[in-house]
């Protein structure tokens, strides 16, 4: 099992460019999440998907869109990148949205917006 | 609403010394509690979790944590620090559903 995979690992964008971060999991998990991690701010939830076909906003959704393509894949799109979106982005999955289940994380995507 | 606080954004200990990382939570329902570790340039990895039952939970790499309901705490400890323990540690709380809240993290440095 590869677990949670993310592509790309690194990306540099110019202000106004768009891009899609890809995430896939092979653990047959129902729930998937996108976080951003900034120094001193911990992890902040951008969007999550409780199950295939559903998505919901998290704490910091502005400037992002998501697509739950199927049970395995959950992508994050920046339509018009801004320097404030420079961050490390993590995707995570969880068996079900039950409290006792932990989240499993991918290795992250480091994004720089110039 | 749930929340997590971690006292000390940066903790330094000497190799072989006790590691104590503090976590306090607020939750309106009985919580599920987690500790994650993040090594440089990597994703988060589960160290241990408390769901129900025994309040002293043992995890990987010699870490353990004790759930104290009266103190709303879930502090992480390790008797003897190793250089390889240098990382960032996150406490998290979950309720019965989708809500999963992380603390701000504590960076642990281990001095030779």
Interface residues (C-beta under 8 A of the other chain):
Chain A: X4 X31 X33 X40 X41 X42 X43 X45 X48 X50 X56 X90 X92 X94 X97 X98 X99 X100 X102 X103 X104 X105 X106 X107 X108
Chain B: X9 X31 X32 X34 X36 X41 X42 X43 X44 X45 X46 X49 X51 X52 X90 X94 X95 X96 X97 X98 X100 X102 X103 X104 X105
